[in-house]
């Protein structure tokens, strides 16, 4: 199992780089060419979501992306350090933002990711959250002499 770790400052301009790196590593891992656009879009959405959570929460820690090449699958984990509380315990967002609007945007982003990726796990807690997306990989092609 090979893992590539990418950390970047929570700035929107770094999301493009994360998308490009994810697509390149997915290609090398054996993810079908037809799915690479979905990988790029899903990673872009997950990273944009993490950047937004960091910025709205005033969190200076970097966003973490793990690209994991396993035997028959390729996974990407996008982690943030934005604490989440139980529904109903919501405090107003930064600068007076509407927490319900933030929740709607968050749910929309997760819906987009779920539409692009068949195998998605979302976890969140007081120390941050993580989105794990998994795609099947093809076995390496046999090299003919």
N, C-alpha and C positions, 0 to 999 in steps of 0.2 A: 504494500500500500504506500503510495507516494502522496505527499501533501505539500501544496504550495500555500504559503500564508502571505496575505496582502493586508497591510494596515495603511489607512490614509486619513488625513485630516478631514473632519466633517464639513467639507466644502463641496458644493454641487459640481464644480469643475473637475473633481477627481472621479466622479461616477463614470465618466466616459472611459477613463483608463481601466477601471475595474471591469467594465464590460468587455473591453478588448482583451485583457489578460484572461478573463474567464473563458471567452470563446476560443482563444488560442490553446489553453490548457485542455478544454473539452475536446477539441479537435484531436490533439495528441493522445488523449485518453481513449479515443475510439467512439465518441458520440457521433451518431449519424449526421452527415452534412446537412440533411433536410431539417434537422432540429436545432442547428446552431443559432439561427435567428431567434428562436424561442429562448434559448439559453441567454443570449445577449439581452433580450428584452426583460426577462425575468430578473436577471442580475441587476440590470439598470433600475428596475422598479424597487427591488429589495434594498439596494444601496441608497437610492433617493429617499426611501422611507426612513432608513437609519440616519441619514444626514439630517433630514427634517426633524426627527426626534431629538437628535443631539442639539441642533440649533435652537429648537423651541425650549429645550430644557436647560440651555446654557452649559452643556457638557463639553469639556475640551478634549476628552479622551478620543482616540482615533476609532474609526469604524474598522471592524475586523472582518476579513473575508478569507475563508478556508476553502481551498479547491482540493478535493480528495478523490484520488484515482484508486478504486478498489477493483477486485477481480472482475466482476460483471456489472459494475455500476460506477457512475461518476456523480459525486455529490458536491454541492456548494452550500456553505454555511455562511450567512451574513449575520454578524452579531453587533448589537448596540449596547450601550450602557445606560439607556434611559429607563429609570425605574417606573414600573407600572403598579397601580394600586387596584384594589377590587372595584368593580363597577359600583357607582353610588358614592364612592369615596373621592371622586374627582375634585381636584382643586382647579381653579381657573388657570388657563394657560398663561404663558409668558406674555407680558405686555397687554394683558387684558383680552387675550384671544379667547374665543368661545370654545370650551372643551368639547361640546357636542359637534362642532364643525371639525375639530381635529380628529375626533373619533370617526366621523363619516369619511374623511380623507384617508384615514388609516385603513378602514374597512374596504374602501374602494381599491386601494393599493393591494391589499391582500386578495381581493377578488380577482384582480388582473393577474396576479401571480398564480393563483389557483387555476385560472383559465389557461395559462401557458404551460403549467407543469402538472403532470398527473400525480406525482408523489411529493407532497409538501407537508412539512411539520412546522408549526409555529409554537414557540414557547415564550413566555414572558413572566417576569417576576420583579421583585424589588431591586434586583441587581442588573436588570436589563433584559433584553430579549434576543431571540435568534430565529431565523428562518432557515430551514434545511430543505434544499431542493435536490431531488435525485433523478437521474436519467440512466437508462440501460446503455451499456457499451457493447460494441461488437468485438468478438475475439480478434486478435491480430491476424491479418491475412498471412497465409503460408507463403514463404518465399520460395519460388521455383528456381532450381539450379540453371 
